[in-house]
Amino acid sequence: MGWHDASFAGVGLSSYFRLRLFYLFFSSFFLPWLISFIIGSTAPFTAADNHLLDYRSGMLQSWNKFCFSSGYIEVSVVLPGPDENTQGYWPGAWTMGNLARPGYPATTDGMWPYTYSECDVGTFPNQTTKDKLGPEAALHSDFSREKYNFELSWLSGQRLSACSCPGSDHPGPSVTKGRGAPEIDIFEAEKDKDNVIGHVVSQSAQFAPFTHDYLYGNASTSQWEVFEPDMTRPNSYRGSAVQQAVSGIVKLPSDMFQGSGKVFKKIGFEYWANPSNAQEGYITWQVDGKQSHRVSATAVGPDQGPGGSGVGQRLIPEEPMSIVLNLGMSQNWQKIDLSTMQFPAEMLVDYVRVYQRKGAMNVGCNPPDYPTADYINNHKDAYENVNTTTWNWVKPKNRLYEGGC
């Protein structure tokens, strides 16, 4: 299935909202008219003062227009910059559950990056009990950060959890089904921090709630596998108080940059989610036609033993996923070294394609098992007003957290 639709939305918003829970300072602003909707995704990226920021660029997203559930997605892309040693851009291609609209922070409040349908402490604010006395793994993690007081989670709790009381403001199909806005990244590109020469992509899946110390299972290749160690290494970043990440760092060809070859390369991932058997789920990423790494559902399983955070099975995303392409800049992504960059910069996208298994076609943003349309229509201000930053409606009561309905 080729992605070729001039109705897909260019977005005018500050890239501050790229992943709203990071609370980052960005120096770029997304403008919808800088996008070619057919071939180019974010061209040009020009130096200009815009919205009190230094640069402007583009974002293209298929939110609420084209979504898919399970399959293989591939992007053919040329990255910005003169060569593989450029440092400062933040090009990305990623997918997100349709119940959140990328760039609209109210919609991600209590939704991103939850992919969870258990009724337990994992749905609670900060993953702690109401009395704030436990679990110990949530109260302190050496692998969190000082700015988060070394607490495991600063999430506000799963808004649409499996603990929701009957009659709640919940999209369904049942209040006992946990809903969220998971994220799987096709790629986010950066200069290789561990080597003098070269460029890499981070290929990740984001999960909530979190295990203790953001650990994931990697004891066997059935849980986590790197296919070519010379090309791929596990990402040392496993998360923070706003996300848990399962991620690989993958080397890129040197001829796929704007100023050195301008050769389109294919980057993608295949994922499979089976609501009838969550243990079958997996995500496998690839770069330039070669598989890079794989994570299975068993890697993000329960964490309920001694010292655990008390969470259950996180899901390989079952939500209908929309597609996002964007080019930004942020000191929080990587150091911006203007001497290695060029302007205007271009991230060129030849195509985005989605393939699905025969007999398992699942395309659409409002599938019956994971409806979104009525919920979106009933909360239009959150989905249409970028300045609405928190969820201003009554959230479903969590019967476990509150001690009943």
CORZI-V913353 format. One record per pair of residues at least 6 apart in sequence whose C-alpha atoms are under 8 Angstrom apart, sorted by the first residue. I is the first residue (numbers start at 1). J is the second residue. D is the distance in whole Angstrom. If there is no record, write none. Layout:
# CORZI-V913353
i=I j=J d=D
i=I j=J d=D
This chain:
# CORZI-V913353
i=1 j=353 d=5
i=1 j=354 d=5
i=1 j=355 d=6
i=2 j=351 d=7
i=2 j=352 d=6
i=2 j=353 d=5
i=2 j=354 d=7
i=3 j=351 d=7
i=3 j=352 d=5
i=3 j=353 d=6
i=3 j=354 d=8
i=4 j=37 d=8
i=4 j=38 d=6
i=4 j=351 d=8
i=5 j=37 d=7
i=5 j=38 d=7
i=6 j=37 d=6
i=6 j=38 d=7
i=8 j=37 d=7
i=8 j=60 d=7
i=8 j=61 d=6
i=8 j=62 d=5
i=8 j=65 d=7
i=9 j=32 d=8
i=9 j=60 d=6
i=9 j=61 d=6
i=9 j=62 d=6
i=9 j=63 d=8
i=10 j=31 d=7
i=10 j=32 d=4
i=10 j=33 d=7
i=10 j=35 d=7
i=10 j=58 d=7
i=10 j=59 d=6
i=10 j=60 d=5
i=10 j=61 d=7
i=11 j=30 d=7
i=11 j=31 d=6
i=11 j=32 d=5
i=11 j=58 d=7
i=11 j=59 d=6
i=11 j=60 d=7
i=11 j=61 d=8
i=12 j=29 d=8
i=12 j=30 d=5
i=12 j=31 d=4
i=12 j=32 d=5
i=12 j=58 d=8
i=12 j=59 d=8
i=13 j=29 d=6
i=13 j=30 d=5
i=13 j=31 d=7
i=13 j=103 d=7
i=13 j=386 d=7
i=14 j=28 d=7
i=14 j=29 d=4
i=14 j=30 d=6
i=14 j=103 d=8
i=15 j=26 d=6
i=15 j=28 d=6
i=15 j=29 d=5
i=15 j=30 d=6
i=15 j=103 d=7
i=15 j=328 d=7
i=16 j=23 d=7
i=16 j=24 d=6
i=16 j=25 d=6
i=16 j=26 d=6
i=17 j=102 d=8
i=17 j=103 d=5
i=17 j=104 d=7
i=17 j=105 d=7
i=18 j=102 d=7
i=18 j=103 d=6
i=19 j=102 d=8
i=19 j=103 d=7
i=20 j=103 d=7
i=20 j=105 d=6
i=20 j=108 d=8
i=21 j=242 d=6
i=22 j=242 d=7
i=24 j=330 d=8
i=24 j=332 d=7
i=25 j=330 d=7
i=25 j=331 d=8
i=25 j=332 d=7
i=26 j=53 d=8
i=26 j=329 d=7
i=26 j=330 d=5
i=26 j=331 d=7
i=26 j=332 d=8
i=27 j=53 d=5
i=27 j=54 d=6
i=27 j=55 d=6
i=27 j=329 d=6
i=27 j=330 d=6
i=28 j=53 d=6
i=28 j=54 d=6
i=28 j=55 d=5
i=28 j=56 d=5
i=28 j=57 d=7
i=28 j=328 d=6
i=28 j=329 d=6
i=28 j=330 d=8
i=29 j=50 d=7
i=29 j=51 d=7
i=29 j=53 d=7
i=29 j=55 d=6
i=29 j=56 d=5
i=29 j=57 d=6
i=29 j=58 d=8
i=29 j=328 d=8
i=30 j=56 d=6
i=30 j=57 d=5
i=30 j=58 d=5
i=30 j=59 d=6
i=30 j=328 d=8
i=31 j=56 d=7
i=31 j=57 d=6
i=31 j=58 d=5
i=31 j=59 d=7
i=32 j=58 d=6
i=32 j=59 d=7
i=32 j=60 d=8
i=33 j=58 d=8
i=34 j=42 d=6
i=34 j=43 d=6
i=34 j=44 d=6
i=34 j=57 d=6
i=34 j=58 d=6
i=35 j=41 d=5
i=35 j=42 d=5
i=35 j=43 d=6
i=35 j=44 d=8
i=35 j=58 d=6
i=35 j=59 d=7
i=35 j=60 d=7
i=36 j=42 d=7
i=36 j=43 d=7
i=37 j=60 d=8
i=39 j=348 d=7
i=39 j=349 d=6
i=39 j=350 d=5
i=39 j=351 d=6
i=40 j=347 d=7
i=40 j=348 d=5
i=40 j=349 d=5
i=40 j=350 d=7
i=41 j=58 d=7
i=41 j=59 d=7
i=41 j=60 d=7
i=41 j=325 d=7
i=41 j=326 d=7
i=41 j=347 d=7
i=41 j=348 d=6
i=41 j=349 d=6
i=42 j=57 d=6
i=42 j=58 d=5
i=42 j=59 d=7
i=42 j=60 d=8
i=42 j=325 d=8
i=42 j=326 d=6
i=42 j=327 d=6
i=42 j=346 d=6
i=42 j=347 d=6
i=42 j=348 d=7
i=43 j=57 d=7
i=43 j=58 d=7
i=43 j=344 d=8
i=43 j=345 d=7
i=43 j=346 d=5
i=43 j=347 d=6
i=43 j=348 d=7
i=44 j=57 d=7
i=44 j=344 d=5
i=44 j=345 d=6
i=44 j=346 d=5
i=45 j=55 d=7
i=45 j=56 d=6
i=45 j=57 d=5
i=45 j=58 d=8
i=45 j=327 d=8
i=45 j=343 d=7
i=45 j=344 d=5
i=45 j=345 d=5
i=45 j=346 d=6
i=46 j=55 d=6
i=46 j=56 d=6
i=46 j=57 d=7
i=46 j=343 d=6
i=46 j=344 d=5
i=46 j=345 d=7
i=47 j=54 d=6
i=47 j=55 d=5
i=47 j=56 d=7
i=47 j=343 d=7
i=47 j=344 d=7
i=48 j=54 d=6
i=48 j=55 d=5
i=48 j=56 d=7
i=49 j=55 d=6
i=49 j=56 d=8
i=50 j=56 d=7
i=57 j=326 d=8
i=57 j=327 d=6
i=57 j=328 d=7
i=58 j=326 d=6
i=58 j=327 d=6
i=59 j=324 d=7
i=59 j=325 d=6
i=59 j=326 d=4
i=59 j=327 d=7
i=60 j=324 d=6
i=60 j=325 d=5
i=60 j=326 d=6
i=61 j=322 d=7
i=61 j=323 d=5
i=61 j=324 d=4
i=61 j=325 d=6
i=62 j=322 d=5
i=62 j=323 d=5
i=62 j=324 d=7
i=63 j=98 d=6
i=63 j=101 d=6
i=63 j=102 d=8
i=63 j=322 d=5
i=63 j=323 d=7
i=63 j=324 d=8
i=64 j=98 d=6
i=64 j=322 d=7
i=64 j=365 d=6
i=65 j=322 d=8
i=65 j=364 d=8
i=65 j=365 d=7
i=66 j=322 d=6
i=66 j=323 d=8
i=66 j=363 d=7
i=66 j=364 d=6
i=66 j=365 d=6
i=67 j=98 d=7
i=67 j=320 d=5
i=67 j=321 d=5
i=67 j=322 d=5
i=67 j=323 d=7
i=67 j=363 d=6
i=67 j=364 d=5
i=67 j=365 d=5
i=68 j=320 d=5
i=68 j=321 d=5
i=68 j=322 d=7
i=68 j=362 d=6
i=68 j=363 d=4
i=68 j=364 d=6
i=68 j=365 d=7
i=69 j=273 d=8
i=69 j=318 d=6
i=69 j=319 d=7
i=69 j=320 d=5
i=69 j=321 d=6
i=69 j=362 d=6
i=69 j=363 d=6
i=70 j=270 d=8
i=70 j=271 d=5
i=70 j=272 d=5
i=70 j=273 d=6
i=70 j=318 d=8
i=70 j=356 d=7
i=70 j=362 d=7
i=71 j=270 d=6
i=71 j=271 d=6
i=71 j=272 d=6
i=71 j=354 d=7
i=71 j=355 d=6
i=71 j=356 d=4
i=71 j=357 d=7
i=72 j=268 d=7
i=72 j=269 d=6
i=72 j=270 d=4
i=72 j=271 d=6
i=72 j=354 d=6
i=72 j=355 d=5
i=72 j=356 d=6
i=73 j=268 d=5
i=73 j=269 d=6
i=73 j=270 d=6
i=73 j=352 d=7
i=73 j=353 d=6
i=73 j=354 d=4
i=73 j=355 d=6
i=74 j=186 d=8
i=74 j=266 d=6
i=74 j=267 d=6
i=74 j=268 d=4
i=74 j=269 d=7
i=74 j=352 d=6
i=74 j=353 d=5
i=74 j=354 d=7
i=75 j=93 d=8
i=75 j=265 d=8
i=75 j=266 d=6
i=75 j=267 d=5
i=75 j=268 d=6
i=75 j=349 d=7
i=75 j=350 d=8
i=75 j=351 d=6
i=75 j=352 d=5
i=75 j=353 d=7
i=76 j=264 d=6
i=76 j=265 d=5
i=76 j=266 d=4
i=76 j=267 d=6
i=76 j=349 d=6
i=76 j=350 d=5
i=76 j=351 d=6
i=76 j=352 d=7
i=77 j=256 d=8
i=77 j=264 d=5
i=77 j=265 d=5
i=77 j=266 d=7
i=77 j=267 d=8
i=77 j=347 d=7
i=77 j=348 d=6
i=77 j=349 d=5
i=77 j=350 d=6
i=77 j=351 d=8
i=78 j=256 d=5
i=78 j=257 d=6
i=78 j=258 d=6
i=78 j=262 d=6
i=78 j=263 d=6
i=78 j=264 d=5
i=78 j=265 d=7
i=78 j=347 d=6
i=78 j=348 d=5
i=78 j=349 d=7
i=79 j=91 d=7
i=79 j=256 d=6
i=79 j=257 d=5
i=79 j=258 d=6
i=79 j=262 d=8
i=79 j=346 d=7
i=79 j=347 d=5
i=79 j=348 d=7
i=80 j=89 d=7
i=80 j=91 d=8
i=80 j=257 d=6
i=80 j=258 d=5
i=80 j=259 d=8
i=80 j=345 d=5
i=80 j=346 d=5
i=80 j=347 d=5
i=80 j=348 d=8
i=81 j=257 d=6
i=81 j=258 d=5
i=81 j=259 d=6
i=81 j=340 d=8
i=81 j=341 d=5
i=81 j=342 d=6
i=81 j=345 d=6
i=81 j=346 d=8
i=82 j=257 d=6
i=82 j=258 d=6
i=82 j=259 d=4
i=82 j=260 d=6
i=82 j=340 d=7
i=82 j=341 d=6
i=82 j=342 d=6
i=83 j=254 d=7
i=83 j=255 d=8
i=83 j=257 d=6
i=83 j=258 d=7
i=83 j=259 d=6
i=83 j=260 d=5
i=84 j=191 d=7
i=84 j=197 d=7
i=84 j=198 d=5
i=84 j=199 d=5
i=84 j=254 d=5
i=84 j=255 d=8
i=84 j=257 d=7
i=84 j=260 d=8
i=85 j=191 d=6
i=85 j=197 d=6
i=85 j=198 d=6
i=85 j=199 d=6
i=85 j=340 d=7
i=86 j=191 d=7
i=86 j=199 d=8
i=86 j=337 d=8
i=86 j=340 d=5
i=86 j=341 d=6
i=87 j=190 d=7
i=87 j=191 d=5
i=87 j=334 d=7
i=87 j=335 d=7
i=87 j=336 d=6
i=87 j=337 d=6
i=87 j=338 d=8
i=87 j=340 d=6
i=87 j=341 d=7
i=88 j=190 d=7
i=88 j=191 d=8
i=88 j=329 d=6
i=88 j=330 d=7
i=88 j=331 d=8
i=88 j=334 d=6
i=88 j=335 d=6
i=88 j=336 d=4
i=88 j=337 d=6
i=88 j=338 d=7
i=88 j=341 d=7
i=89 j=189 d=8
i=89 j=190 d=7
i=89 j=327 d=7
i=89 j=328 d=6
i=89 j=329 d=5
i=89 j=330 d=7
i=89 j=334 d=8
i=89 j=336 d=7
i=90 j=188 d=7
i=90 j=189 d=6
i=90 j=190 d=7
i=90 j=327 d=6
i=90 j=328 d=5
i=90 j=329 d=5
i=90 j=330 d=7
i=90 j=333 d=7
i=91 j=188 d=6
i=91 j=189 d=6
i=91 j=325 d=8
i=91 j=326 d=6
i=91 j=327 d=4
i=91 j=328 d=6
i=91 j=347 d=7
i=92 j=185 d=8
i=92 j=186 d=8
i=92 j=187 d=6
i=92 j=188 d=4
i=92 j=189 d=7
i=92 j=324 d=8
i=92 j=325 d=6
i=92 j=326 d=5
i=92 j=327 d=6
i=93 j=185 d=6
i=93 j=186 d=5
i=93 j=187 d=5
i=93 j=188 d=7
i=93 j=323 d=7
i=93 j=324 d=6
i=93 j=325 d=5
i=93 j=326 d=7
i=94 j=183 d=7
i=94 j=184 d=6
i=94 j=185 d=4
i=94 j=186 d=5
i=94 j=187 d=7
i=94 j=323 d=6
i=94 j=324 d=5
i=94 j=325 d=7
i=95 j=183 d=6
i=95 j=184 d=5
i=95 j=185 d=6
i=95 j=186 d=7
i=95 j=321 d=6
i=95 j=322 d=5
i=95 j=323 d=5
i=95 j=324 d=6
i=96 j=102 d=8
i=96 j=181 d=6
i=96 j=182 d=6
i=96 j=183 d=4
i=96 j=184 d=7
i=96 j=321 d=5
i=96 j=322 d=5
i=96 j=323 d=7
i=96 j=324 d=8
i=97 j=180 d=7
i=97 j=181 d=4
i=97 j=182 d=5
i=97 j=183 d=7
i=97 j=319 d=6
i=97 j=320 d=6
i=97 j=321 d=4
i=97 j=322 d=6
i=98 j=181 d=7
i=98 j=319 d=7
i=98 j=320 d=6
i=98 j=321 d=6
i=98 j=322 d=6
i=98 j=365 d=6
i=98 j=372 d=7
i=99 j=107 d=7
i=99 j=111 d=8
i=99 j=180 d=7
i=99 j=181 d=6
i=99 j=372 d=6
i=99 j=376 d=7
i=100 j=107 d=5
i=100 j=108 d=5
i=100 j=111 d=7
i=100 j=112 d=7
i=100 j=180 d=8
i=100 j=181 d=6
i=100 j=383 d=8
i=101 j=107 d=6
i=101 j=108 d=7
i=101 j=383 d=6
i=102 j=108 d=8
i=102 j=324 d=8
i=103 j=386 d=7
i=104 j=382 d=7
i=104 j=383 d=6
i=104 j=384 d=8
i=104 j=385 d=7
i=104 j=386 d=5
i=104 j=387 d=8
i=104 j=388 d=7
i=104 j=389 d=7
i=105 j=382 d=8
i=105 j=386 d=7
i=105 j=388 d=7
i=105 j=389 d=5
i=105 j=390 d=7
i=106 j=382 d=6
i=106 j=383 d=8
i=106 j=388 d=6
i=106 j=389 d=4
i=106 j=390 d=4
i=106 j=391 d=5
i=106 j=392 d=8
i=107 j=382 d=6
i=107 j=383 d=6
i=107 j=390 d=8
i=107 j=391 d=7
i=108 j=181 d=7
i=109 j=156 d=7
i=109 j=159 d=8
i=109 j=390 d=6
i=109 j=391 d=6
i=110 j=155 d=7
i=110 j=156 d=6
i=110 j=157 d=6
i=110 j=158 d=5
i=110 j=159 d=5
i=110 j=160 d=8
i=110 j=180 d=8
i=111 j=158 d=6
i=111 j=159 d=6
i=111 j=160 d=7
i=111 j=179 d=8
i=111 j=180 d=5
i=111 j=181 d=5
i=111 j=182 d=8
i=112 j=180 d=6
i=112 j=181 d=5
i=112 j=182 d=6
i=112 j=183 d=8
i=112 j=208 d=8
i=113 j=180 d=7
i=113 j=181 d=5
i=113 j=182 d=4
i=113 j=183 d=6
i=113 j=206 d=6
i=113 j=207 d=5
i=113 j=208 d=5
i=113 j=243 d=7
i=114 j=158 d=7
i=114 j=179 d=7
i=114 j=180 d=5
i=114 j=181 d=6
i=114 j=182 d=6
i=114 j=207 d=6
i=114 j=208 d=4
i=114 j=209 d=6
i=115 j=178 d=8
i=115 j=179 d=7
i=115 j=180 d=6
i=115 j=181 d=7
i=115 j=182 d=5
i=115 j=207 d=6
i=115 j=208 d=6
i=115 j=209 d=8
i=115 j=314 d=6
i=115 j=315 d=5
i=115 j=316 d=7
i=115 j=317 d=6
i=115 j=318 d=8
i=116 j=161 d=8
i=116 j=178 d=6
i=116 j=179 d=7
i=116 j=180 d=7
i=116 j=208 d=7
i=116 j=209 d=7
i=116 j=313 d=7
i=116 j=314 d=5
i=116 j=315 d=6
i=117 j=161 d=7
i=117 j=162 d=5
i=117 j=176 d=8
i=117 j=177 d=6
i=117 j=178 d=4
i=117 j=179 d=7
i=117 j=314 d=8
i=117 j=315 d=8
i=118 j=161 d=8
i=118 j=162 d=6
i=118 j=163 d=8
i=118 j=178 d=7
i=118 j=312 d=6
i=118 j=313 d=7
i=119 j=161 d=7
i=119 j=162 d=5
i=119 j=163 d=5
i=119 j=400 d=7
i=120 j=163 d=8
i=120 j=310 d=8
i=120 j=311 d=7
i=120 j=312 d=8
i=120 j=400 d=7
i=121 j=127 d=6
i=121 j=128 d=6
i=121 j=129 d=7
i=121 j=310 d=6
i=121 j=311 d=6
i=121 j=401 d=8
i=122 j=157 d=8
i=122 j=209 d=5
i=122 j=210 d=8
i=122 j=309 d=8
i=122 j=310 d=7
i=122 j=311 d=5
i=122 j=312 d=7
i=123 j=157 d=5
i=123 j=158 d=5
i=123 j=161 d=6
i=123 j=163 d=8
i=123 j=209 d=7
i=124 j=156 d=8
i=124 j=157 d=5
i=124 j=158 d=7
i=124 j=401 d=7
i=125 j=154 d=7
i=125 j=155 d=6
i=125 j=156 d=5
i=125 j=157 d=4
i=125 j=158 d=7
i=126 j=138 d=7
i=126 j=152 d=7
i=126 j=153 d=5
i=126 j=154 d=5
i=126 j=155 d=5
i=126 j=156 d=6
i=126 j=157 d=6
i=127 j=135 d=8
i=127 j=138 d=6
i=127 j=152 d=8
i=127 j=153 d=6
i=127 j=155 d=8
i=127 j=157 d=7
i=127 j=209 d=7
i=127 j=309 d=8
i=128 j=134 d=5
i=128 j=135 d=6
i=128 j=138 d=6
i=128 j=139 d=7
i=129 j=135 d=7
i=129 j=401 d=7
i=130 j=401 d=6
i=130 j=402 d=8
i=133 j=139 d=8
i=135 j=308 d=8
i=135 j=309 d=6
i=135 j=310 d=7
i=136 j=307 d=7
i=136 j=309 d=7
i=137 j=152 d=7
i=137 j=212 d=5
i=137 j=213 d=8
i=137 j=307 d=6
i=137 j=308 d=6
i=137 j=309 d=5
i=138 j=151 d=6
i=138 j=152 d=5
i=138 j=153 d=7
i=138 j=212 d=7
i=138 j=309 d=6
i=139 j=150 d=8
i=139 j=151 d=5
i=139 j=152 d=6
i=140 j=149 d=8
i=140 j=150 d=5
i=140 j=151 d=5
i=140 j=152 d=6
i=141 j=150 d=5
i=141 j=151 d=6
i=141 j=152 d=6
i=141 j=212 d=7
i=141 j=213 d=6
i=142 j=150 d=6
i=142 j=213 d=7
i=143 j=150 d=7
i=143 j=213 d=5
i=143 j=214 d=8
i=143 j=240 d=7
i=144 j=150 d=5
i=144 j=151 d=6
i=144 j=152 d=6
i=144 j=213 d=7
i=144 j=239 d=8
i=144 j=240 d=5
i=144 j=241 d=6
i=145 j=151 d=8
i=145 j=240 d=7
i=145 j=241 d=8
i=148 j=154 d=7
i=148 j=241 d=7
i=151 j=241 d=7
i=152 j=210 d=8
i=152 j=212 d=7
i=152 j=213 d=7
i=152 j=240 d=7
i=152 j=241 d=5
i=153 j=210 d=7
i=153 j=240 d=7
i=153 j=241 d=4
i=153 j=242 d=6
i=153 j=243 d=8
i=154 j=241 d=5
i=154 j=242 d=6
i=155 j=241 d=7
i=155 j=242 d=6
i=158 j=180 d=8
i=159 j=180 d=8
i=159 j=395 d=6
i=159 j=396 d=7
i=160 j=170 d=6
i=160 j=175 d=8
i=160 j=178 d=6
i=160 j=179 d=5
i=160 j=180 d=7
i=160 j=395 d=8
i=160 j=396 d=7
i=161 j=175 d=8
i=161 j=176 d=7
i=161 j=177 d=7
i=161 j=178 d=4
i=161 j=179 d=6
i=161 j=398 d=7
i=162 j=175 d=6
i=162 j=176 d=4
i=162 j=177 d=5
i=162 j=178 d=4
i=162 j=179 d=8
i=163 j=175 d=7
i=163 j=176 d=6
i=163 j=178 d=8
i=163 j=397 d=8
i=163 j=398 d=5
i=163 j=399 d=6
i=163 j=400 d=6
i=164 j=170 d=8
i=164 j=175 d=5
i=164 j=176 d=6
i=164 j=396 d=6
i=164 j=397 d=6
i=164 j=398 d=5
i=164 j=399 d=6
i=165 j=175 d=7
i=165 j=396 d=7
i=165 j=397 d=6
i=165 j=398 d=6
i=165 j=399 d=6
i=165 j=405 d=6
i=166 j=175 d=6
i=166 j=405 d=8
i=167 j=175 d=8
i=168 j=175 d=7
i=168 j=395 d=8
i=168 j=396 d=5
i=168 j=397 d=7
i=169 j=394 d=8
i=169 j=395 d=7
i=169 j=396 d=6
i=170 j=375 d=7
i=170 j=396 d=7
i=171 j=371 d=6
i=171 j=372 d=6
i=171 j=374 d=7
i=171 j=375 d=5
i=172 j=370 d=7
i=172 j=371 d=7
i=173 j=368 d=8
i=173 j=369 d=6
i=173 j=370 d=7
i=173 j=371 d=7
i=179 j=319 d=8
i=180 j=319 d=8
i=181 j=319 d=7
i=182 j=206 d=7
i=182 j=207 d=7
i=182 j=317 d=6
i=182 j=319 d=8
i=183 j=205 d=6
i=183 j=206 d=5
i=183 j=207 d=8
i=183 j=317 d=8
i=184 j=204 d=6
i=184 j=205 d=4
i=184 j=206 d=6
i=185 j=203 d=6
i=185 j=204 d=5
i=185 j=205 d=6
i=186 j=203 d=6
i=186 j=204 d=7
i=186 j=267 d=7
i=186 j=268 d=5
i=186 j=269 d=6
i=186 j=285 d=8
i=187 j=201 d=6
i=187 j=202 d=6
i=187 j=203 d=5
i=187 j=204 d=8
i=187 j=267 d=7
i=187 j=268 d=8
i=188 j=201 d=5
i=188 j=202 d=5
i=188 j=203 d=7
i=189 j=199 d=7
i=189 j=200 d=6
i=189 j=201 d=4
i=189 j=202 d=6
i=190 j=199 d=6
i=190 j=200 d=6
i=190 j=201 d=6
i=190 j=202 d=8
i=190 j=334 d=7
i=191 j=198 d=6
i=191 j=199 d=4
i=191 j=200 d=6
i=191 j=334 d=8
i=192 j=198 d=6
i=192 j=199 d=5
i=192 j=200 d=5
i=198 j=251 d=7
i=198 j=252 d=7
i=198 j=254 d=7
i=199 j=251 d=6
i=199 j=252 d=6
i=199 j=254 d=8
i=200 j=249 d=6
i=200 j=250 d=5
i=200 j=251 d=4
i=200 j=252 d=5
i=201 j=249 d=6
i=201 j=250 d=5
i=201 j=251 d=7
i=201 j=252 d=7
i=202 j=235 d=8
i=202 j=247 d=7
i=202 j=248 d=6
i=202 j=249 d=5
i=202 j=250 d=7
i=203 j=247 d=6
i=203 j=248 d=5
i=203 j=249 d=7
i=203 j=250 d=8
i=203 j=285 d=7
i=204 j=245 d=6
i=204 j=246 d=6
i=204 j=247 d=4
i=204 j=248 d=6
i=205 j=245 d=6
i=205 j=246 d=5
i=205 j=247 d=6
i=206 j=243 d=6
i=206 j=244 d=6
i=206 j=245 d=5
i=206 j=246 d=7
i=207 j=243 d=6
i=207 j=244 d=5
i=207 j=245 d=6
i=207 j=314 d=7
i=208 j=243 d=6
i=208 j=244 d=6
i=208 j=314 d=7
i=209 j=243 d=8
i=209 j=244 d=8
i=209 j=311 d=7
i=209 j=314 d=7
i=210 j=243 d=7
i=210 j=244 d=6
i=210 j=309 d=7
i=210 j=311 d=7
i=211 j=302 d=8
i=211 j=303 d=6
i=211 j=308 d=7
i=211 j=309 d=5
i=211 j=310 d=8
i=211 j=311 d=7
i=212 j=303 d=7
i=212 j=307 d=7
i=212 j=308 d=6
i=212 j=309 d=5
i=214 j=238 d=6
i=214 j=239 d=6
i=214 j=240 d=8
i=214 j=244 d=6
i=214 j=245 d=8
i=215 j=238 d=7
i=216 j=246 d=7
i=216 j=299 d=5
i=216 j=300 d=6
i=217 j=223 d=6
i=217 j=224 d=7
i=217 j=298 d=7
i=217 j=299 d=4
i=217 j=300 d=7
i=217 j=301 d=8
i=218 j=224 d=5
i=218 j=225 d=8
i=218 j=299 d=6
i=222 j=296 d=7
i=222 j=298 d=8
i=223 j=294 d=8
i=223 j=295 d=6
i=223 j=296 d=5
i=223 j=297 d=7
i=223 j=298 d=6
i=223 j=299 d=5
i=224 j=293 d=7
i=224 j=294 d=6
i=224 j=295 d=5
i=224 j=296 d=6
i=224 j=299 d=7
i=225 j=293 d=5
i=225 j=294 d=5
i=225 j=295 d=7
i=226 j=232 d=7
i=226 j=233 d=7
i=226 j=234 d=8
i=226 j=292 d=6
i=226 j=293 d=4
i=226 j=294 d=7
i=227 j=291 d=6
i=227 j=292 d=5
i=227 j=293 d=6
i=228 j=291 d=8
i=228 j=292 d=6
i=231 j=250 d=6
i=231 j=251 d=5
i=231 j=292 d=7
i=232 j=248 d=7
i=232 j=249 d=6
i=232 j=250 d=4
i=232 j=251 d=7
i=232 j=292 d=6
i=232 j=293 d=7
i=233 j=248 d=6
i=233 j=249 d=5
i=233 j=250 d=7
i=234 j=247 d=6
i=234 j=248 d=4
i=234 j=249 d=6
i=235 j=246 d=8
i=235 j=247 d=5
i=235 j=248 d=5
i=235 j=249 d=6
i=237 j=245 d=7
i=237 j=247 d=8
i=238 j=244 d=6
i=238 j=245 d=5
i=238 j=246 d=6
i=238 j=247 d=7
i=239 j=245 d=5
i=246 j=295 d=8
i=248 j=292 d=8
i=248 j=293 d=7
i=250 j=287 d=8
i=250 j=292 d=7
i=252 j=287 d=8
i=253 j=288 d=8
i=254 j=260 d=7
i=255 j=261 d=5
i=255 j=262 d=6
i=255 j=263 d=6
i=256 j=262 d=5
i=256 j=263 d=5
i=256 j=264 d=6
i=256 j=265 d=6
i=257 j=263 d=7
i=258 j=345 d=8
i=258 j=346 d=7
i=258 j=347 d=8
i=264 j=349 d=8
i=264 j=350 d=7
i=265 j=287 d=8
i=265 j=288 d=6
i=266 j=287 d=6
i=266 j=288 d=5
i=266 j=289 d=7
i=267 j=285 d=8
i=267 j=286 d=6
i=267 j=287 d=5
i=267 j=288 d=6
i=267 j=289 d=7
i=268 j=285 d=6
i=268 j=286 d=5
i=268 j=287 d=7
i=269 j=283 d=7
i=269 j=284 d=5
i=269 j=285 d=4
i=269 j=286 d=6
i=270 j=283 d=6
i=270 j=284 d=5
i=270 j=285 d=6
i=271 j=281 d=7
i=271 j=282 d=6
i=271 j=283 d=4
i=271 j=284 d=6
i=271 j=316 d=8
i=272 j=280 d=8
i=272 j=281 d=5
i=272 j=282 d=5
i=272 j=283 d=7
i=272 j=316 d=7
i=273 j=280 d=7
i=273 j=281 d=5
i=273 j=282 d=7
i=273 j=315 d=8
i=273 j=316 d=6
i=273 j=317 d=6
i=273 j=318 d=6
i=274 j=280 d=6
i=274 j=281 d=6
i=274 j=318 d=7
i=275 j=318 d=7
i=278 j=297 d=7
i=278 j=315 d=7
i=278 j=316 d=7
i=279 j=296 d=8
i=279 j=297 d=5
i=279 j=298 d=6
i=280 j=296 d=8
i=280 j=297 d=7
i=281 j=296 d=6
i=281 j=297 d=5
i=281 j=315 d=8
i=281 j=316 d=6
i=282 j=294 d=7
i=282 j=295 d=6
i=282 j=296 d=4
i=282 j=297 d=6
i=282 j=316 d=6
i=283 j=294 d=6
i=283 j=295 d=5
i=283 j=296 d=6
i=283 j=316 d=8
i=284 j=291 d=7
i=284 j=292 d=7
i=284 j=293 d=6
i=284 j=294 d=4
i=284 j=295 d=7
i=285 j=291 d=6
i=285 j=292 d=6
i=285 j=293 d=6
i=285 j=294 d=6
i=286 j=292 d=5
i=286 j=293 d=7
i=296 j=316 d=8
i=297 j=314 d=7
i=297 j=315 d=7
i=297 j=316 d=6
i=300 j=313 d=6
i=300 j=314 d=6
i=300 j=315 d=8
i=301 j=312 d=6
i=301 j=313 d=4
i=301 j=314 d=6
i=302 j=310 d=7
i=302 j=311 d=6
i=302 j=312 d=4
i=302 j=313 d=5
i=302 j=314 d=7
i=303 j=309 d=6
i=303 j=310 d=5
i=303 j=311 d=5
i=303 j=312 d=6
i=304 j=310 d=4
i=304 j=311 d=6
i=304 j=312 d=7
i=319 j=370 d=6
i=320 j=363 d=8
i=320 j=364 d=7
i=320 j=365 d=6
i=320 j=366 d=7
i=320 j=367 d=7
i=320 j=370 d=7
i=321 j=365 d=7
i=322 j=365 d=8
i=327 j=347 d=7
i=329 j=336 d=8
i=330 j=336 d=7
i=356 j=362 d=8
i=365 j=371 d=8
i=365 j=372 d=7
i=365 j=373 d=8
i=366 j=372 d=5
i=366 j=373 d=6
i=376 j=383 d=7
i=381 j=388 d=7
i=382 j=388 d=6
i=382 j=389 d=8
i=382 j=391 d=7
i=397 j=405 d=7
i=398 j=404 d=8
i=398 j=405 d=8
i=399 j=405 d=5
